[in-house]
Amino acid sequence: MKLVFLDKKTIGEDMDFSQFARLADVDEYDFTTPEQAPERVADADIVIVNKVPINRQTIRGAQNLKLVCVTATGTNNLDKDYLAERGIEWRNAAGYSTESVAQHTFAMLFYLLEHLRYYDDYVKGGEYINDVMFTHFARTFHQLTGKTWGIIGLGAIGRRVAEIARMFGAEVIYYSASGAPAQKGYRQVDLDTLLHDSDIVSVHAPLNVYTEGLMDREAFASMRSHAIFLNLGRGQIVVEEALADALNAGQIAAAGLDVLCREPMAMDSPLLKVVEKDRLLITPHIGWASVEARTNLMDIVAEHIRRFCGISEQK
């Protein structure tokens, strides 16, 4: 049986891939373009992929292909109709990064909430040396206790963020873009209410017809001027030019983004036009990528393959 990794490097070079060699003959490619894919999957029984498109053009010649495993939760890169037409099954990986993304959400929040970039620069720049007072009050900050945290997308990650926010004493409300019924134990509100009432707004929703462009100019104009906005869902949920303008106009206090409309970032990104740089924190889509989460991801993918092939796990 032939197994092909099409973009192995997107999982990280520090991972242990040896379990896959025990399941099949493995071909590994760090990255694969759509043009390279047909040749590389030609004799594959199983393909493991992260971002490479899987469609008629890329796998049409792969006559042995039986299973496609996506090393992510999102499956936007799969043409599911074509896979069904061919009788090719697919699997994604759900739940592997919940703790990692939740942790990163709070890392971003506290960095912005407590002006940590400013204070770190203040000390390391030498201004704290022999200062007139032991405390510096130039940038005030508030406690999370008593604040309202609005969550867009109450899936596994959203619920974990809600749980931790409540531990800090925050009140949690949420909005379901798809209009799903209210979840027990959580207060569901409409989008206008969430944006108007929240001190922190975080996005943990998937990209779909309900969420694409959801955070536009009107949405940011509805937020409180002291509010912090965080996006750890998908980049296209946010209209980036609208966010940049909202920051520059002082419509919101700060924003933290782990996802962008274009990844890697484009040279003409409107986010680069934000004037006060310490009000915008951008990380390069790393929230999901703790060592533990990526290890969990590899184990999930390997288990999908074992179950599909009827192979018992070797202890």
N, C-alpha and C positions, 0 to 999 in steps of 0.2 A: 504494500500500500504506500502511495506517495502522498506526502504532506508538504505543502508549500507555504512558507511565510512570505508575504509580499512586501510588508513594511515593518520588519522586525525592530528596527531601531526606534520606532515610535513607542515601544514599550520600555526602552532603557537598556543600556548595555550591561547594567549591573544585575540583571535578572538571570536566574538559573533556568535554562531551557532544556535541561537533560531529560526531563520526563517525557518530552515529545519524541525524542530519539528512541525511547522504549516502546513507542506506539506505532511508529511508521518510519520509512525512509524519509528524511527531511531535507528539503532544499530551502535555503534561507537567503533572503534579499533584504538589505537595509532599507531601501526605498524602491518603489516601482511606479513608473508613469503608466497612464492608461495605454500608451502605445507599446510599452514593454510587456504588459500583462499577458496578452494572448500567447506569446511564446513561452512565458514562464509557467503558465498553468496548463499547458497543452496536455501533459500526462498526469495531472494531479487528480487524486481521489478526494482530497480535502484541502481547502484553502483557508488560511488564517490571515485576516486582513483587518486593518484599522480604518484608513481613510480612502484606500484605492476604490474607485467605482467598480462595482460588480454588475455587469449588464451584458447585453447581447454583443456589444463590440469587444468587450474585454475577455469574455469566457466562451465565445461561440465555438471555438475549436476544442474546448476541454470536454471531450466525449466521456471521460471516466469520472467526471466531477459528480460527487454525491452530497457533499456537505460544505457549507461556507460558515466559518466561525468569525464573528466580529469581536475584536478586542475592545469593546466599548458597549455602552448601553444603547446609544443612538444607532439607527440603521438607515439613515438617509442615503447612504452610498449604495444601498442594495436596490436593484430593480426586482422587487418581489414578484411581480406579475411574470417576468421572464423566468425567474427561478421556478415558480410554480409550473409554468409551461414545460420546463425541462424536467420536472420532478426532482429538483435539487433542494434539499432542506437547508435551513439556516438557523443559526443560534447566535444570540447576543449574550452579553454578560450584565446582569442586573445586580445592584446592591453591593458591588465590590468596593465602592469608593465613598459610601455614605459617611463614615467617620472622618475620612480625609477631607472631604469637601466641607463638612460642617466645621471642622477645625480651622480650615483656611478662611471660612466666612468670618469667624471671630477674630482671626489674626488680622484680617483686612479692616474689620470694624474698629478694633482698638487702636490700630496704627493711625487711623483717621480721627477717631473720636478724641484721642488724647494728644493729637498733634505730635506724634513721636518723631517724625522726621525733623520738625522744627527744633525740638528740644535736644535731639541727638546732635544736630548741626551746631546748636548753640553751645553745647559743652565741648564738642571736639574742635570747634572753631576757635576755642580759647576764650570766649566771652565770659565763661563761668569762673575763670581763674581770678581769684581775689575780687570777686564781685562784692557789692555792698551788702548783699543779703543771701542767706542760704537757700531761699526759694525764689523762683522766677515766675512772675504771673502774666507774662506777655500774652500767652494763649490760654485762655480758660477752657475747662472742659467739664462735662457733667457725668454723673453716674448713670449706668444703664438701668438701675433700679427705678421703677416708676415710669419708665418710658414705654411708648407703644411701638411694638415691632410688627410691621406688616409684611407678610410673606406671600409672594406670588408663586403658586405651585406647591401644594402640600403633599408631595410624594414622600418617599422614604427620607430624602435629604431634608426637605422642608420640615417634616415632623421632627427630625433630630435637632435641627436648628431651633425649632420652637421649644423643644424640651430644654435645651441649654439656656435659651433666652429666659425662660421662666425661672430657671435656677438663679439667674442674676436678678430676678425680681421684675422683669419686664412683662407687660401685658401683650399677648399675642393675638393678632387678627390675621385672617388670610383671605385671598381671592382665588377662585378657580376660574381660569380663562375659558375652560370648556363647559362651564356651567354644571359640573358634577354635583351631586347632592352633598349637603353639608356632612362633614366628618364629625363623629361623636367626640365631644371633649374639646372642640375647637370652635371659635366664633368666626363664621363665614360672613363676609361683607362684600358689597360691590366695589368695583375698582375705584370709583370716585371717593367713596368713604375711606378706603384703605389709604389712598394717596393723601387725602386731606388730613387724616387723623394720625398718621404714623410719624414717629421721630426717626425710625430706621425702616427702610424698605429693601428687602432682599428678594432676588429672583432665583428660583430653583426649578423653573418649569422647562419642559422640552420645547423645541422649536416645532411649531405646527401652524395650521391655518388660524388658530385662535390667538397665538402669541406673537407671530411675526410682526414687527413694527409696533408692538403694544405700547412701549415706552417712547412716545413721540413728544412733540412740542406741547401739546395740550396736557399730556400726562405730567411732564415735569413742571409745567405752570401750576398744576394743582397741588404740588407738594409744598410742605412747609419750608421756609427759608433756612431753617436750622437743620433740616433733615439730611441724613446720609443715605445714599443709594448704593446698593451692591448688586452686581450681576454675576452669578455663578451658574447660570443656566446655559443659554446660547447667545452668541453675539448679536444675531439678527433680531433678537427680541427688542433691542435698543436701537433707536435712530441716533446714530453717534453724533451727527451734526447738531441735533436737538439737545443732546446731553452737553456737548461742548458749549453751546450758547447758553444753556441754563446755568452752567458753572460760571461762565464769564459774566453773566447778568446778575449773579447772586440769587438766583431762584432757589437753589439748593446749596447746602454748605459744602458737601464733598461727595465724591463717588469713588468706589472701588470696583474694578473690573478684572475678572480672571478670564473672560472670553471676549472676543472681538468679532466684528462682522467679517473681517478678513484676517486669517491666521496663516503664516506670520503677518505682522502688522504692515500695512501699506505706507509708503512714503508720503502719500497725500491724505493720510487719515486726519479727519477734522479734530480728533482728540489731541493732536500735536499742537493745536492752536489755543489750547487752554492756557490762559495767561499765568495764573497762580498755580504753579506746578504741584505744590504740596497739598492742593485740594483734590488732586486726582491721583489715585494709586492704580497702576496696571501691572498685573503679573501675567506671564506668558503661558496661560492655560495649564497651571501646575496644581490646581486645587485637588485634582483626582489622583495625583501622582506620588503619594507617600510610598515608601518602600513596602509597607504592609499592604496597601491597596493594590499595588501592581503585582505583588506576590499572590494575593487573593485572586486577582484577575487571571493570572496564568493557571492557577489551580482550577478555576471555574471552566476555562476553555478546555483544559485537558480532560476534565470530568465530562464535559459535553461530548468529546470525541470518544472517550471510553464507553459511555452509554450508547452512543450511536452505533459503535462497532461491536457492542456486546463484550467488552473487555473488562475483566475484573481488575480493580486497583491492586497493584503489588505493594505490599507493606515491607 
